[in-house]
Amino acid sequence: FGNLVWSLGLPRAFFCACSALLFFALGVELFGMFVGLVSSSLLAFSPDQIYFSQQARMYPLLVLLVVTSTYLIVLAAKHPWKRWLYFAYALVSIAGLYTHYEYIFCLAAQTAYIWVLTVEGRKHWTRWLPTQAAIATAFLPWVLTSLAQRRTSPEIIAWGPGRLPANLVLTGVFPKTRGQRW
């Protein structure tokens, strides 16, 4: 669609609108209509959501994928015989992992919810175990790529072994960022 302002802003506006709608559906499914309206309104008018929706970055898509995966977990708990919910959850989670590295924290929290905090994982383990194995298998190439980058990019401080002493941070970071504004 080119690089017009509306064509660059359309995807992020779509992702934000879909996030608010799915947040409403999630609130209704869990607690009722009032909670759905309030939670959707809070998300729609959140300063962070508005700020990130004005940037051509992946944050609105990340929010949409987190809300979608959480909604799919709730639906799978309510309708455990519907196999497409597990498949959709796996696809959304894989897309989330490949969209932003912070999605792994959402996935860890969802996994803890499924296996530790509720009986869903133990009760329907024949569906949840293959679903999460498929997610882990799909993410494996990214882990291998990260390990390969560790060997080829030793200047990255985050790959430093052991503790990170302050003098290493000062000698490694400040010379590289000289002239940048904090």
Sequence and secondary structure as in RCSB ss.txt:
>XXXX:A:sequence
FGNLVWSLGLPRAFFCACSALLFFALGVELFGMFVGLVSSSLLAFSPDQIYFSQQARMYPLLVLLVVTSTYLIVL
AAKHPWKRWLYFAYALVSIAGLYTHYEYIFCLAAQTAYIWVLTVEGRKHWTRWLPTQAAIATAFLPWVLTSLAQR
RTSPEIIAWGPGRLPANLVLTGVFPKTRGQRW
>XXXX:A:secstr
  S HHHHHHHHHHHHHHHHHHHHHHHHHHT HHHHHHHHHHHHT HHHHHHHTSSSSHHHHHHHHHHHHHHHHH
HHH TT HHHHHHHHHHHHHHHHH TTHHHHHHHHHHIIIIISSHHHHTHHHHHHHHHHHHHHHHHHHHHHHHHH
HH TT GGG SS   HHHHHHHHTTTSTT   
